[in-house]
Amino acid sequence: MTMAIETTPKEAFAEIQTRILLEQPPWLQQIKQFMAGLEESSDTSVLWNSDGIHIMIRDWKWYSSFPEVKAFEDMFDWFEEIYEADEGTPKLPYRVDGIFLRIGEDLDDTETQVINKGYDLAQIDRTFFTNFNY
């Protein structure tokens, strides 16, 4: 799973971080606990700074019934809601871009959600490798 959220201009993300801290959305505590429990050697990376949020989680079963998964889905939905246009006019004075990508075990098991121009932030690329020795 990969998720990225950024704003244009990038400095506007600080306003969103303040809003998150003030509102304390239900997903925030769950994600904080998840991030605190990450092992340094894991294939999971979470970068949350003044430029945005970039998350990559590998080898994880993705079921909405899992509390951590639900928290990440709720977080993405929250970002989508705060930017949703009202009669064609965005709710915020800056642009929020986001993308959520998930790849399952089967080739056709993929999921993509995009906020605004989030498709510029990440993409799915399946690569085929062989180890033939002739």
N, C-alpha and C positions, 0 to 999 in steps of 0.2 A: 504494500500500500504506500502510496506517495500522496502527500497533500502539501500544497503551497498556497499561501495567502500573502499578497503584497498590495501596497497602495501606490497611487501616483498623485502627488509626489510622494516619495518614500518617507519623508519626514512626517507625513500625516498618520503613519502607523502608530506613532506615540500617542495620538489622540485616541485611537482605538484601544491601545493598552490601558490607558486611564479609564476608559469606559468599561472595560472588562473588570478592572479592579473595583470600580464603584458599584457595578451591577452584580458582581459575583454570580454569574450564571451557574446553574447546577452542574454543568460539565467541567467547570474549572478545577474543582477539588479533585475529581477523579483523574484528570489529566496530570495535575501536579503530583499525585501519588504515583501514577505510572512513570512519570519522568524521574522521580526520586529513586525508583526501584530499578532503573536501567543499569545494567552492568556495562563497564567500559568496553568489554570485548564483544558486546552484542552487535548484531547486524542492524540494529536500530539506531537511527540518528534523529535527534530533535534539535533544531536550531530555532530559538525564539528570541529575537532581539529587536532593535529599533527599526530594522528594515522589513521585518515580516516574520512569517512562520514557515519553516520548511521541515517536513517530517518524512522519514522513510522507515518503514517497518517491514522486515522480511521474515518469511517462514512463520507466519502467524495466521491461525484460523480466524476468519473474519465472519463472525456471526453477530447480528445485532443484539442477540440475547446476552452477549458477554458485556459486562459493565464498561470495560475499557473501550471496546468497539463502539458501544452506544455513545460514550462520551465524545469520541472523535467525530462521529456522525452528527451529534448534536452541535458540536463546535462549528462544523462546516455549515450546518443549517443556520446557525446564529449569524455567521458572517454573511450568508446569503440574504437573510432577513434584514439586516441593518443596511444593506445596499439596495434592496429591491426598489425598483422604480415605482413611483406613485403617479399614475397618469403620464408616464413618459419622463418624469423628472426624478433623478436619483435622490434618495433621502440625505445623502452626504455631499459636501462641497468638493469632494475629491473622489477619485476612482478606486474601487476595491476590485482586485482581480484574484481569482482563486481557482484551484483545480484539485479534484480528488480522483485518484486513479487506483484501481484495484485489479490485480491479476490473480485468477484462480489457477487451479491445477490443470484444468482442461483448456485447450486452445481457444475455445469460444467463450470462456468464463472470464469476462472483463466487465468492469464498471467504470464509467466516467461521469463526473459531474463538473460543470464549469460555472463560474461566476464571472460575468462580464467577459474580459479578454484573457481569462485564465489559461486558455489553450496555449498561450505563449510561454507558460511557466514550466510545463513538463509534457511528456508524451510517452505512450507505450511503444516499446520496441522489443519484440521477441526475436532472439537470435538463435540460430541453429548451429551447434558445434558438433564436429565428429572427431573421433580419435582413431582413424583408420591407419594402420601400418601396413604398407605394401612392400 
